[in-house]
Amino acid sequence: MRTHILYTGGTLGMVPTPDGLAPGADLTGWLDQLLSGTELAGTFETLSFEHLIDSANATPADWGRIVDNLWAHREEADSFVVLHGTDTLAYTSAALSYALTDFGKPVVVTGSQYSLGVVGTDAAPNVTGALRAVTSGRLHGVAVFFGHKLLRGNRVTKSSSWAYNGFDSPAAPQLARTGAPWQWIENDSTGCGWLDPRPYRRHDVLVVDLSPGLSAARLQAVLDPLPEAVILRAFGVGNVPSDEPGLVDVILDVISAGTPVVVASQCMQADVLLGHYQSSHALAEGGAISAHDMTLEALYAKLVFLLSQGLRGKELGRWVETDIAGEISM
């Protein structure tokens, strides 16, 4: 079994310089030494982007570059590992899950909190774990391996900037956990998929967090000019401060103007139930869309994906609430 390893950038492959950490590690040499004498020795090829991505600077165009690279090497390899910076890794893994539903081969995304040259780094266990997972024959679709856990790629969120188990899957069980032997949970592919998707394009998707005391005037100013779509991160199961004068009217005016408003929760674990409480009833009646239990990263990438497919209006809203790649509990 051949594995294609794509290094896109990130802490894992950086080395100390007088100006701070910068790309420069001998990734292939490090992997050869790490896997020497194991069943994975000589079973992989590595490729690095010519322009490496600091994941804080990643854009939908970079998601597209990764998708294109994987497709370009699909016939040469049986499995794929993407090495990525941790800051926006969860956005990228979600984006890959939508664009690769018809890819037919497993993809695991991983990174590390420390670079590979640091004593005690988590780079080695994360990369070897990703390789074990992707060559297991038990994985379908896109996953993230980090901190001894294998997680569905569109269900993860970064939970810590320093902990070695820095990613979690708050609304869905992990796919596997390392051990002797590994403990696996059934992970058959879910979702309807998307055949022959158009490439990712940059789209104006605005994320707004509600807070106690937010005024209608301030919210209206943030929304002017109108974006292509709004993710409104509300309280609990989708509740908004409905007693705040004019605030709900601002949101309803945005929807009436043709901009979809998707209501998500600020909670790590929540299923958005618009209309369950009086404070969200007007939004439910006014055409707001529920994010259900999607993570922010999965929802943002999904909106960019759907907009890139040319969807707008009610059709976009219907697809937001449709399970494409296992990103939403139905």
Contacts in CASP RR format, 6 or more apart in sequence:
PFRMAT RR
TARGET T0000
AUTHOR 0000-0000-0000
METHOD contacts of the structure
MODEL  1
MRTHILYTGGTLGMVPTPDGLAPGADLTGWLDQLLSGTELAGTFETLSFE
HLIDSANATPADWGRIVDNLWAHREEADSFVVLHGTDTLAYTSAALSYAL
TDFGKPVVVTGSQYSLGVVGTDAAPNVTGALRAVTSGRLHGVAVFFGHKL
LRGNRVTKSSSWAYNGFDSPAAPQLARTGAPWQWIENDSTGCGWLDPRPY
RRHDVLVVDLSPGLSAARLQAVLDPLPEAVILRAFGVGNVPSDEPGLVDV
ILDVISAGTPVVVASQCMQADVLLGHYQSSHALAEGGAISAHDMTLEALY
AKLVFLLSQGLRGKELGRWVETDIAGEISM
1 43 0 8 1.000
1 78 0 8 1.000
1 79 0 8 1.000
1 135 0 8 1.000
2 43 0 8 1.000
2 44 0 8 1.000
2 45 0 8 1.000
2 76 0 8 1.000
2 77 0 8 1.000
2 78 0 8 1.000
2 79 0 8 1.000
3 40 0 8 1.000
3 43 0 8 1.000
3 44 0 8 1.000
3 45 0 8 1.000
3 77 0 8 1.000
3 78 0 8 1.000
3 79 0 8 1.000
3 80 0 8 1.000
3 81 0 8 1.000
3 131 0 8 1.000
3 134 0 8 1.000
3 135 0 8 1.000
4 44 0 8 1.000
4 45 0 8 1.000
4 47 0 8 1.000
4 70 0 8 1.000
4 73 0 8 1.000
4 76 0 8 1.000
4 77 0 8 1.000
4 79 0 8 1.000
4 80 0 8 1.000
4 81 0 8 1.000
5 31 0 8 1.000
5 44 0 8 1.000
5 45 0 8 1.000
5 46 0 8 1.000
5 47 0 8 1.000
5 80 0 8 1.000
5 81 0 8 1.000
5 83 0 8 1.000
6 46 0 8 1.000
6 47 0 8 1.000
6 48 0 8 1.000
6 49 0 8 1.000
6 66 0 8 1.000
6 69 0 8 1.000
6 70 0 8 1.000
6 80 0 8 1.000
6 81 0 8 1.000
6 82 0 8 1.000
6 83 0 8 1.000
7 13 0 8 1.000
7 27 0 8 1.000
7 46 0 8 1.000
7 47 0 8 1.000
7 48 0 8 1.000
7 49 0 8 1.000
7 52 0 8 1.000
7 83 0 8 1.000
8 48 0 8 1.000
8 49 0 8 1.000
8 52 0 8 1.000
8 53 0 8 1.000
8 55 0 8 1.000
8 62 0 8 1.000
8 65 0 8 1.000
8 66 0 8 1.000
8 82 0 8 1.000
8 83 0 8 1.000
8 84 0 8 1.000
8 85 0 8 1.000
9 23 0 8 1.000
9 48 0 8 1.000
9 49 0 8 1.000
9 52 0 8 1.000
9 53 0 8 1.000
9 54 0 8 1.000
9 55 0 8 1.000
9 83 0 8 1.000
9 84 0 8 1.000
9 85 0 8 1.000
10 23 0 8 1.000
10 52 0 8 1.000
10 53 0 8 1.000
10 54 0 8 1.000
10 55 0 8 1.000
10 83 0 8 1.000
10 84 0 8 1.000
10 85 0 8 1.000
10 86 0 8 1.000
10 111 0 8 1.000
11 21 0 8 1.000
11 85 0 8 1.000
11 86 0 8 1.000
11 111 0 8 1.000
11 112 0 8 1.000
11 113 0 8 1.000
11 114 0 8 1.000
11 115 0 8 1.000
12 25 0 8 1.000
12 83 0 8 1.000
12 85 0 8 1.000
12 111 0 8 1.000
12 112 0 8 1.000
12 115 0 8 1.000
12 116 0 8 1.000
12 123 0 8 1.000
12 126 0 8 1.000
12 127 0 8 1.000
13 23 0 8 1.000
13 24 0 8 1.000
13 25 0 8 1.000
13 27 0 8 1.000
13 83 0 8 1.000
13 115 0 8 1.000
13 116 0 8 1.000
13 123 0 8 1.000
14 21 0 8 1.000
14 22 0 8 1.000
14 23 0 8 1.000
14 24 0 8 1.000
14 25 0 8 1.000
14 115 0 8 1.000
15 21 0 8 1.000
15 22 0 8 1.000
15 23 0 8 1.000
15 24 0 8 1.000
15 25 0 8 1.000
15 115 0 8 1.000
15 117 0 8 1.000
21 115 0 8 1.000
23 52 0 8 1.000
25 115 0 8 1.000
25 116 0 8 1.000
25 117 0 8 1.000
27 46 0 8 1.000
27 48 0 8 1.000
27 83 0 8 1.000
27 116 0 8 1.000
28 46 0 8 1.000
30 116 0 8 1.000
30 117 0 8 1.000
31 44 0 8 1.000
31 46 0 8 1.000
31 127 0 8 1.000
32 41 0 8 1.000
32 42 0 8 1.000
34 124 0 8 1.000
34 127 0 8 1.000
34 128 0 8 1.000
35 41 0 8 1.000
35 42 0 8 1.000
35 44 0 8 1.000
35 128 0 8 1.000
35 131 0 8 1.000
40 128 0 8 1.000
40 131 0 8 1.000
40 132 0 8 1.000
40 135 0 8 1.000
43 135 0 8 1.000
44 81 0 8 1.000
44 131 0 8 1.000
45 76 0 8 1.000
45 77 0 8 1.000
47 69 0 8 1.000
47 73 0 8 1.000
49 65 0 8 1.000
49 69 0 8 1.000
53 62 0 8 1.000
53 84 0 8 1.000
53 85 0 8 1.000
54 85 0 8 1.000
54 87 0 8 1.000
55 84 0 8 1.000
55 85 0 8 1.000
55 86 0 8 1.000
55 87 0 8 1.000
55 88 0 8 1.000
55 89 0 8 1.000
55 92 0 8 1.000
56 87 0 8 1.000
56 88 0 8 1.000
58 88 0 8 1.000
58 91 0 8 1.000
58 92 0 8 1.000
59 202 0 8 1.000
60 95 0 8 1.000
60 200 0 8 1.000
60 201 0 8 1.000
60 202 0 8 1.000
60 203 0 8 1.000
60 304 0 8 1.000
60 308 0 8 1.000
61 200 0 8 1.000
61 201 0 8 1.000
61 202 0 8 1.000
62 92 0 8 1.000
63 91 0 8 1.000
63 92 0 8 1.000
63 95 0 8 1.000
63 96 0 8 1.000
63 99 0 8 1.000
63 200 0 8 1.000
63 301 0 8 1.000
64 95 0 8 1.000
64 99 0 8 1.000
64 199 0 8 1.000
64 200 0 8 1.000
66 82 0 8 1.000
66 92 0 8 1.000
66 96 0 8 1.000
67 96 0 8 1.000
67 99 0 8 1.000
67 100 0 8 1.000
67 199 0 8 1.000
67 200 0 8 1.000
68 199 0 8 1.000
70 80 0 8 1.000
70 82 0 8 1.000
70 96 0 8 1.000
70 100 0 8 1.000
70 103 0 8 1.000
70 107 0 8 1.000
71 103 0 8 1.000
73 80 0 8 1.000
74 103 0 8 1.000
74 105 0 8 1.000
77 105 0 8 1.000
78 105 0 8 1.000
78 135 0 8 1.000
79 105 0 8 1.000
79 106 0 8 1.000
79 107 0 8 1.000
79 108 0 8 1.000
79 134 0 8 1.000
79 135 0 8 1.000
80 105 0 8 1.000
80 106 0 8 1.000
80 107 0 8 1.000
80 108 0 8 1.000
80 134 0 8 1.000
81 107 0 8 1.000
81 108 0 8 1.000
81 109 0 8 1.000
81 110 0 8 1.000
81 127 0 8 1.000
81 130 0 8 1.000
81 131 0 8 1.000
81 134 0 8 1.000
82 92 0 8 1.000
82 96 0 8 1.000
82 107 0 8 1.000
82 108 0 8 1.000
82 109 0 8 1.000
82 110 0 8 1.000
83 110 0 8 1.000
83 111 0 8 1.000
83 127 0 8 1.000
84 92 0 8 1.000
84 93 0 8 1.000
84 109 0 8 1.000
84 110 0 8 1.000
84 111 0 8 1.000
85 111 0 8 1.000
86 111 0 8 1.000
86 112 0 8 1.000
86 113 0 8 1.000
86 158 0 8 1.000
86 161 0 8 1.000
86 166 0 8 1.000
86 167 0 8 1.000
87 158 0 8 1.000
88 297 0 8 1.000
89 109 0 8 1.000
89 111 0 8 1.000
89 144 0 8 1.000
89 156 0 8 1.000
89 158 0 8 1.000
89 167 0 8 1.000
90 144 0 8 1.000
90 153 0 8 1.000
90 156 0 8 1.000
90 157 0 8 1.000
90 158 0 8 1.000
90 167 0 8 1.000
90 295 0 8 1.000
90 297 0 8 1.000
90 298 0 8 1.000
91 297 0 8 1.000
91 300 0 8 1.000
91 301 0 8 1.000
92 109 0 8 1.000
92 301 0 8 1.000
93 109 0 8 1.000
93 142 0 8 1.000
93 143 0 8 1.000
93 144 0 8 1.000
93 153 0 8 1.000
93 154 0 8 1.000
93 156 0 8 1.000
93 297 0 8 1.000
94 153 0 8 1.000
94 154 0 8 1.000
94 156 0 8 1.000
94 295 0 8 1.000
94 297 0 8 1.000
94 298 0 8 1.000
94 300 0 8 1.000
94 301 0 8 1.000
94 302 0 8 1.000
94 327 0 8 1.000
95 200 0 8 1.000
95 301 0 8 1.000
95 304 0 8 1.000
95 305 0 8 1.000
96 107 0 8 1.000
96 109 0 8 1.000
96 142 0 8 1.000
96 153 0 8 1.000
97 141 0 8 1.000
97 142 0 8 1.000
97 152 0 8 1.000
97 153 0 8 1.000
97 154 0 8 1.000
97 324 0 8 1.000
97 325 0 8 1.000
97 326 0 8 1.000
97 327 0 8 1.000
98 154 0 8 1.000
98 194 0 8 1.000
98 197 0 8 1.000
98 301 0 8 1.000
98 302 0 8 1.000
98 305 0 8 1.000
98 324 0 8 1.000
98 325 0 8 1.000
98 327 0 8 1.000
99 194 0 8 1.000
99 197 0 8 1.000
99 200 0 8 1.000
99 305 0 8 1.000
100 107 0 8 1.000
100 141 0 8 1.000
100 142 0 8 1.000
101 141 0 8 1.000
101 189 0 8 1.000
101 191 0 8 1.000
101 193 0 8 1.000
101 194 0 8 1.000
101 195 0 8 1.000
101 324 0 8 1.000
101 325 0 8 1.000
102 193 0 8 1.000
102 194 0 8 1.000
102 195 0 8 1.000
102 196 0 8 1.000
103 141 0 8 1.000
104 141 0 8 1.000
106 133 0 8 1.000
106 134 0 8 1.000
106 137 0 8 1.000
106 139 0 8 1.000
106 140 0 8 1.000
106 141 0 8 1.000
106 143 0 8 1.000
107 134 0 8 1.000
107 141 0 8 1.000
107 142 0 8 1.000
107 143 0 8 1.000
108 130 0 8 1.000
108 131 0 8 1.000
108 133 0 8 1.000
108 134 0 8 1.000
108 139 0 8 1.000
108 142 0 8 1.000
108 143 0 8 1.000
108 144 0 8 1.000
108 145 0 8 1.000
108 150 0 8 1.000
109 130 0 8 1.000
109 142 0 8 1.000
109 143 0 8 1.000
109 144 0 8 1.000
109 145 0 8 1.000
109 153 0 8 1.000
110 126 0 8 1.000
110 127 0 8 1.000
110 129 0 8 1.000
110 130 0 8 1.000
110 144 0 8 1.000
110 145 0 8 1.000
110 146 0 8 1.000
111 123 0 8 1.000
111 126 0 8 1.000
111 127 0 8 1.000
111 146 0 8 1.000
112 121 0 8 1.000
112 122 0 8 1.000
112 123 0 8 1.000
112 126 0 8 1.000
112 127 0 8 1.000
113 122 0 8 1.000
113 161 0 8 1.000
113 162 0 8 1.000
113 163 0 8 1.000
113 164 0 8 1.000
113 166 0 8 1.000
114 120 0 8 1.000
114 121 0 8 1.000
114 122 0 8 1.000
114 123 0 8 1.000
115 121 0 8 1.000
115 123 0 8 1.000
116 123 0 8 1.000
116 124 0 8 1.000
117 123 0 8 1.000
122 147 0 8 1.000
122 164 0 8 1.000
125 147 0 8 1.000
125 148 0 8 1.000
125 178 0 8 1.000
126 145 0 8 1.000
126 146 0 8 1.000
126 147 0 8 1.000
129 145 0 8 1.000
129 178 0 8 1.000
130 145 0 8 1.000
132 178 0 8 1.000
132 182 0 8 1.000
133 139 0 8 1.000
133 143 0 8 1.000
133 145 0 8 1.000
133 150 0 8 1.000
133 175 0 8 1.000
133 176 0 8 1.000
136 182 0 8 1.000
138 176 0 8 1.000
138 184 0 8 1.000
138 187 0 8 1.000
139 150 0 8 1.000
139 175 0 8 1.000
139 187 0 8 1.000
140 187 0 8 1.000
140 188 0 8 1.000
140 189 0 8 1.000
141 189 0 8 1.000
141 325 0 8 1.000
142 152 0 8 1.000
142 153 0 8 1.000
142 154 0 8 1.000
142 325 0 8 1.000
143 150 0 8 1.000
143 151 0 8 1.000
143 152 0 8 1.000
143 153 0 8 1.000
143 175 0 8 1.000
143 187 0 8 1.000
144 150 0 8 1.000
144 151 0 8 1.000
144 152 0 8 1.000
144 153 0 8 1.000
144 156 0 8 1.000
144 167 0 8 1.000
145 151 0 8 1.000
146 156 0 8 1.000
146 165 0 8 1.000
146 166 0 8 1.000
146 167 0 8 1.000
147 164 0 8 1.000
147 165 0 8 1.000
147 166 0 8 1.000
147 167 0 8 1.000
148 165 0 8 1.000
148 177 0 8 1.000
148 178 0 8 1.000
148 179 0 8 1.000
149 165 0 8 1.000
149 167 0 8 1.000
149 169 0 8 1.000
149 174 0 8 1.000
149 176 0 8 1.000
149 177 0 8 1.000
149 178 0 8 1.000
150 174 0 8 1.000
150 175 0 8 1.000
150 176 0 8 1.000
150 177 0 8 1.000
151 167 0 8 1.000
151 168 0 8 1.000
151 169 0 8 1.000
151 172 0 8 1.000
151 174 0 8 1.000
151 175 0 8 1.000
152 169 0 8 1.000
152 172 0 8 1.000
152 175 0 8 1.000
152 187 0 8 1.000
152 326 0 8 1.000
154 294 0 8 1.000
154 295 0 8 1.000
154 297 0 8 1.000
154 298 0 8 1.000
154 301 0 8 1.000
154 325 0 8 1.000
154 326 0 8 1.000
154 327 0 8 1.000
155 169 0 8 1.000
155 171 0 8 1.000
155 172 0 8 1.000
155 295 0 8 1.000
155 298 0 8 1.000
155 326 0 8 1.000
155 327 0 8 1.000
156 167 0 8 1.000
156 168 0 8 1.000
156 169 0 8 1.000
156 295 0 8 1.000
156 297 0 8 1.000
157 167 0 8 1.000
157 168 0 8 1.000
157 169 0 8 1.000
157 170 0 8 1.000
157 268 0 8 1.000
157 295 0 8 1.000
157 296 0 8 1.000
157 297 0 8 1.000
158 166 0 8 1.000
158 167 0 8 1.000
159 165 0 8 1.000
159 166 0 8 1.000
159 167 0 8 1.000
159 168 0 8 1.000
160 166 0 8 1.000
168 268 0 8 1.000
170 268 0 8 1.000
170 269 0 8 1.000
170 295 0 8 1.000
171 269 0 8 1.000
171 293 0 8 1.000
171 294 0 8 1.000
171 295 0 8 1.000
171 329 0 8 1.000
172 329 0 8 1.000
173 185 0 8 1.000
174 185 0 8 1.000
175 184 0 8 1.000
175 185 0 8 1.000
175 187 0 8 1.000
176 182 0 8 1.000
176 183 0 8 1.000
176 184 0 8 1.000
176 185 0 8 1.000
176 187 0 8 1.000
177 183 0 8 1.000
189 325 0 8 1.000
189 326 0 8 1.000
190 323 0 8 1.000
190 325 0 8 1.000
190 326 0 8 1.000
191 323 0 8 1.000
191 324 0 8 1.000
191 325 0 8 1.000
191 326 0 8 1.000
192 322 0 8 1.000
192 323 0 8 1.000
192 324 0 8 1.000
193 324 0 8 1.000
193 325 0 8 1.000
194 305 0 8 1.000
194 309 0 8 1.000
194 324 0 8 1.000
194 325 0 8 1.000
197 305 0 8 1.000
197 308 0 8 1.000
197 309 0 8 1.000
198 308 0 8 1.000
198 309 0 8 1.000
198 310 0 8 1.000
199 308 0 8 1.000
200 304 0 8 1.000
200 305 0 8 1.000
200 308 0 8 1.000
201 304 0 8 1.000
201 307 0 8 1.000
201 308 0 8 1.000
202 304 0 8 1.000
203 228 0 8 1.000
203 229 0 8 1.000
203 303 0 8 1.000
203 304 0 8 1.000
203 307 0 8 1.000
203 308 0 8 1.000
204 227 0 8 1.000
204 228 0 8 1.000
204 229 0 8 1.000
205 227 0 8 1.000
205 228 0 8 1.000
205 229 0 8 1.000
205 230 0 8 1.000
205 231 0 8 1.000
205 300 0 8 1.000
205 303 0 8 1.000
205 304 0 8 1.000
205 307 0 8 1.000
206 222 0 8 1.000
206 223 0 8 1.000
206 227 0 8 1.000
206 229 0 8 1.000
206 230 0 8 1.000
206 231 0 8 1.000
207 230 0 8 1.000
207 231 0 8 1.000
207 233 0 8 1.000
207 296 0 8 1.000
207 300 0 8 1.000
208 219 0 8 1.000
208 222 0 8 1.000
208 223 0 8 1.000
208 230 0 8 1.000
208 231 0 8 1.000
208 232 0 8 1.000
208 233 0 8 1.000
209 233 0 8 1.000
209 266 0 8 1.000
210 232 0 8 1.000
210 233 0 8 1.000
210 234 0 8 1.000
210 235 0 8 1.000
210 240 0 8 1.000
210 241 0 8 1.000
210 266 0 8 1.000
212 241 0 8 1.000
213 241 0 8 1.000
213 244 0 8 1.000
214 241 0 8 1.000
214 244 0 8 1.000
214 247 0 8 1.000
215 244 0 8 1.000
215 247 0 8 1.000
216 244 0 8 1.000
216 245 0 8 1.000
216 246 0 8 1.000
216 247 0 8 1.000
216 249 0 8 1.000
216 250 0 8 1.000
219 247 0 8 1.000
219 250 0 8 1.000
219 251 0 8 1.000
220 250 0 8 1.000
223 230 0 8 1.000
223 250 0 8 1.000
223 254 0 8 1.000
226 254 0 8 1.000
226 257 0 8 1.000
226 259 0 8 1.000
227 259 0 8 1.000
228 259 0 8 1.000
228 307 0 8 1.000
229 259 0 8 1.000
229 260 0 8 1.000
229 261 0 8 1.000
229 262 0 8 1.000
229 303 0 8 1.000
229 307 0 8 1.000
229 316 0 8 1.000
230 254 0 8 1.000
230 259 0 8 1.000
230 260 0 8 1.000
230 261 0 8 1.000
230 262 0 8 1.000
231 262 0 8 1.000
231 264 0 8 1.000
231 291 0 8 1.000
231 296 0 8 1.000
231 299 0 8 1.000
231 300 0 8 1.000
231 303 0 8 1.000
232 240 0 8 1.000
232 251 0 8 1.000
232 261 0 8 1.000
232 262 0 8 1.000
232 263 0 8 1.000
232 264 0 8 1.000
232 288 0 8 1.000
233 264 0 8 1.000
233 265 0 8 1.000
233 266 0 8 1.000
233 296 0 8 1.000
234 240 0 8 1.000
234 263 0 8 1.000
234 264 0 8 1.000
234 265 0 8 1.000
234 266 0 8 1.000
234 272 0 8 1.000
234 280 0 8 1.000
235 265 0 8 1.000
235 266 0 8 1.000
236 265 0 8 1.000
236 266 0 8 1.000
236 267 0 8 1.000
236 270 0 8 1.000
237 265 0 8 1.000
237 270 0 8 1.000
237 271 0 8 1.000
237 272 0 8 1.000
237 273 0 8 1.000
237 276 0 8 1.000
237 277 0 8 1.000
237 280 0 8 1.000
238 263 0 8 1.000
238 264 0 8 1.000
238 265 0 8 1.000
238 270 0 8 1.000
238 272 0 8 1.000
238 273 0 8 1.000
238 274 0 8 1.000
238 277 0 8 1.000
238 280 0 8 1.000
238 283 0 8 1.000
238 290 0 8 1.000
239 277 0 8 1.000
239 279 0 8 1.000
239 280 0 8 1.000
240 247 0 8 1.000
240 248 0 8 1.000
240 251 0 8 1.000
240 263 0 8 1.000
240 279 0 8 1.000
240 280 0 8 1.000
240 283 0 8 1.000
241 247 0 8 1.000
241 279 0 8 1.000
242 248 0 8 1.000
242 278 0 8 1.000
242 279 0 8 1.000
242 280 0 8 1.000
242 282 0 8 1.000
248 282 0 8 1.000
248 283 0 8 1.000
251 261 0 8 1.000
251 283 0 8 1.000
251 288 0 8 1.000
252 282 0 8 1.000
252 283 0 8 1.000
252 286 0 8 1.000
254 261 0 8 1.000
255 261 0 8 1.000
255 286 0 8 1.000
255 287 0 8 1.000
255 288 0 8 1.000
258 313 0 8 1.000
260 289 0 8 1.000
260 313 0 8 1.000
260 316 0 8 1.000
260 317 0 8 1.000
260 320 0 8 1.000
261 283 0 8 1.000
261 287 0 8 1.000
261 288 0 8 1.000
261 289 0 8 1.000
262 288 0 8 1.000
262 289 0 8 1.000
262 290 0 8 1.000
262 291 0 8 1.000
262 299 0 8 1.000
262 303 0 8 1.000
262 317 0 8 1.000
262 320 0 8 1.000
263 272 0 8 1.000
263 274 0 8 1.000
263 280 0 8 1.000
263 283 0 8 1.000
263 288 0 8 1.000
263 289 0 8 1.000
263 290 0 8 1.000
263 291 0 8 1.000
264 272 0 8 1.000
264 291 0 8 1.000
264 294 0 8 1.000
264 296 0 8 1.000
264 299 0 8 1.000
265 272 0 8 1.000
265 291 0 8 1.000
269 293 0 8 1.000
270 293 0 8 1.000
271 292 0 8 1.000
271 293 0 8 1.000
271 329 0 8 1.000
272 290 0 8 1.000
272 291 0 8 1.000
272 292 0 8 1.000
272 293 0 8 1.000
273 280 0 8 1.000
273 290 0 8 1.000
274 280 0 8 1.000
274 281 0 8 1.000
274 283 0 8 1.000
274 284 0 8 1.000
274 288 0 8 1.000
274 290 0 8 1.000
275 281 0 8 1.000
275 283 0 8 1.000
275 284 0 8 1.000
280 288 0 8 1.000
289 317 0 8 1.000
289 320 0 8 1.000
289 321 0 8 1.000
290 321 0 8 1.000
291 299 0 8 1.000
291 320 0 8 1.000
292 321 0 8 1.000
292 328 0 8 1.000
292 329 0 8 1.000
293 328 0 8 1.000
293 329 0 8 1.000
294 302 0 8 1.000
294 327 0 8 1.000
294 328 0 8 1.000
298 327 0 8 1.000
298 328 0 8 1.000
299 320 0 8 1.000
302 320 0 8 1.000
302 324 0 8 1.000
302 327 0 8 1.000
303 316 0 8 1.000
303 320 0 8 1.000
305 324 0 8 1.000
306 316 0 8 1.000
306 319 0 8 1.000
306 320 0 8 1.000
307 316 0 8 1.000
311 317 0 8 1.000
311 319 0 8 1.000
321 328 0 8 1.000
322 328 0 8 1.000
323 330 0 8 1.000
END
